[in-house]
Amino acid sequence: MLVLNADFRPLSYYPLSLWSWQDAIKAVFLDRVNIVEYYDRAVRSPSFEIQLPSVVSLKSFVKPTTHPAFTRFNVFLRDRFSCQYCLSPDDLTFDHIIPRSKGGQTTWENVVAACSPCNLRKGNLTPQQAKMFPKQTPYAPTVHQLHRNGRLFPPNYLHESWLDYLYWDTELDP
C-alpha cells in the first residue's frame, strides 16, 4: 500500500514508501491516515469487514529532512547507482577520492560510488596518481536531489491506483 504525506506526495521514492496491509489497517483504526484509494479486496473478521486501502495519506504532515543522512545507500542514490569512474552499475563499492590513509575524510565531498574493479585499480592512490577522476564532482545532495534520482529507478511493480500520485520521469537533469 502506498503511503503519502499529508500533502499527497510520497514519503520517499527510493525505496518507495509502502506499508503492509496490516500496518495500513492499524493506521486506519488509530485514525492516523486518510484512505485515498482502495484495492478490490477486503479483509474480514467474524464481526468486521474493511476494504483494503491501496493509497493512504498521513493526517499529520511529516516535514522532510533537509539534510539527508550520509549512508552508503544515499551515496549510491546520489551517484545514480553507477561507478563514477567507468559508469558500470555492477558490484558497487564506496571509494574515498582522497584515500583515508592520505587524510581523506568520509564525507559527501570525498566519497563516490565505484565498481570493485575501478576501486581496486585506484587502490590507495589519489586521482592524480591513479589518473582516475570521477565523472561528476561529489557533493552533499539535498533530499530533493535524492528524491529526483530515486524517480529514475521505478519499482518493478506499481499498482494502477498509485499512478496518479507518483512521478516517474526518466528525462531528469543530472
C-alpha positions, 0 to 999 in steps of 0.5 A, a space after each residue: 500500500 502506498 503511503 503519502 504525506 499529508 500533502 499527497 506526495 510520497 514519503 520517499 521514492 527510493 525505496 518507495 514508501 509502502 506499508 503492509 496491509 496490516 500496518 495500513 489497517 492499524 493506521 486506519 483504526 488509530 485514525 492516523 491516515 486518510 484512505 485515498 484509494 482502495 484495492 478490490 479486496 477486503 479483509 474480514 473478521 467474524 464481526 468486521 469487514 474493511 476494504 483494503 486501502 491501496 493509497 493512504 495519506 498521513 493526517 499529520 504532515 511529516 516535514 522532510 529532512 533537509 539534510 539527508 543522512 550520509 549512508 552508503 545507500 544515499 551515496 549510491 542514490 546520489 551517484 545514480 547507482 553507477 561507478 563514477 569512474 567507468 559508469 558500470 552499475 555492477 558490484 558497487 563499492 564506496 571509494 574515498 577520492 582522497 584515500 583515508 590513509 592520505 587524510 581523506 575524510 568520509 564525507 559527501 565531498 570525498 566519497 563516490 560510488 565505484 565498481 570493485 574493479 575501478 576501486 581496486 585499480 585506484 587502490 590507495 592512490 589519489 586521482 592524480 596518481 591513479 589518473 582516475 577522476 570521477 565523472 561528476 564532482 561529489 557533493 552533499 545532495 539535498 533530499 530533493 536531489 535524492 528524491 529526483 534520482 530515486 524517480 529514475 529507478 521505478 519499482 518493478 511493480 506499481 499498482 494502477 491506483 498509485 499512478 496518479 500520485 507518483 512521478 516517474 520521469 526518466 528525462 531528469 537533469 543530472 
